[in-house]
Amino acid sequence: MRGSGIDRAFEAIESEGLPPPLVQAKEGSTVVTIFGPRPFPMMTKEERLRACYWHACLKVEENSAMSNATLRSRFKLSDKQYGKVSEVIRDACAEGLVVPADLNQAKKNAKYVPYWYGK
């Protein structure tokens, strides 16, 4: 499928549970840094927030929305680690990276989308 390379790369990174890529604009070009395996506890807060944002972007591409359950799956965490993922989502919302899919949604089973999609 033409033009879907970046989506497939990000999906592969997620399916392997790798830290999210770092995408930077430098001197008229784009530099993408891909990182080796690192479990959730070893990821920095910045990496967790980037992972949350990119996960929300991929969910929109699937015509869906991110939830605590989908992000837990992305991080390969158990249902018991709900609170850790809630903290990541809360921080991503505070940073303006993701927004609630519905402003009137209940907290239980809440869905989130990238900031640019919610406008």
C-alpha positions in Angstrom: 0.0 0.0 0.0 1.5 3.3 -1.1 2.3 5.8 1.6 1.7 3.4 4.5 5.4 2.7 5.4 5.5 4.9 8.5 2.2 3.4 9.8 3.6 -0.2 9.3 6.8 0.8 11.0 5.0 2.3 14.1 2.7 -0.7 14.2 5.7 -3.1 14.3 7.4 -1.1 17.0 4.2 -1.2 19.1 3.6 -4.9 18.5 7.2 -5.6 19.8 6.7 -3.4 22.8 9.6 -1.2 21.9 10.0 2.4 23.1 8.5 4.9 20.7 10.7 6.4 18.0 12.0 9.9 18.4 11.1 12.0 15.4 13.0 15.3 15.0 13.3 18.0 12.4 17.0 18.8 11.9 18.6 21.2 9.3 16.0 20.7 6.6 15.5 17.0 7.1 13.7 14.6 9.4 15.6 12.2 11.7 13.9 9.2 13.2 15.6 7.3 16.0 14.4 3.8 16.7 15.3 2.3 20.1 16.0 -1.2 21.2 13.9 -3.2 23.6 13.2 -1.6 27.0 10.3 -2.7 29.3 7.7 -0.1 30.6 9.5 0.3 34.0 12.7 1.3 32.2 11.1 3.8 29.9 11.4 7.5 30.7 8.3 9.6 31.3 9.0 11.3 28.0 9.1 7.9 26.2 5.9 6.9 27.9 4.2 10.1 26.8 5.4 9.7 23.2 4.2 6.1 23.2 0.8 7.2 24.3 0.6 9.9 21.6 1.7 7.5 18.8 -0.6 4.8 20.1 -3.5 7.2 19.9 -2.5 8.2 16.4 -2.4 4.5 15.3 -5.8 3.9 16.8 -7.3 6.8 14.8 -5.8 5.3 11.7 -7.7 2.1 12.6 -10.9 4.2 12.9 -10.9 3.6 16.7 -9.7 5.4 19.8 -7.2 4.7 22.5 -8.3 3.4 25.9 -6.6 2.4 29.1 -6.9 -1.2 27.9 -5.4 -0.6 24.5 -2.5 1.3 26.0 -1.9 -1.4 28.6 -1.7 -3.9 25.7 0.7 -1.6 23.9 3.0 -1.5 27.0 2.4 -5.3 27.6 1.1 -4.6 31.1 -1.5 -6.6 33.0 -5.0 -5.5 34.0 -3.7 -5.0 37.5 -1.4 -2.2 36.2 -4.4 0.0 35.3 -3.2 2.8 37.5 0.2 3.1 35.9 -1.4 3.5 32.5 -4.0 5.9 33.9 -1.1 8.1 35.1 0.4 8.1 31.6 -2.9 9.1 30.0 -3.5 11.8 32.6 0.0 13.2 31.9 -0.5 13.0 28.1 -3.8 15.0 28.5 -2.1 17.5 30.7 0.7 18.0 28.1 -2.0 18.4 25.4 -0.9 15.3 23.5 -4.2 13.5 23.7 -7.8 14.6 24.5 -10.9 12.8 25.4 -12.8 11.4 22.4 -16.0 12.6 24.0 -16.0 15.5 26.5 -19.1 14.0 28.2 -17.7 10.5 28.6 -17.5 8.7 31.9 -14.0 8.0 33.3 -14.7 4.2 33.2 -14.0 3.0 29.6 -12.9 6.4 28.5 -11.5 6.8 25.0 -8.8 9.3 23.8 -7.6 10.6 20.5 -4.6 12.8 19.5 -5.0 16.5 20.2 -5.3 17.3 16.5 -8.1 14.8 15.9 -10.3 16.1 18.7 -10.7 19.6 17.2 
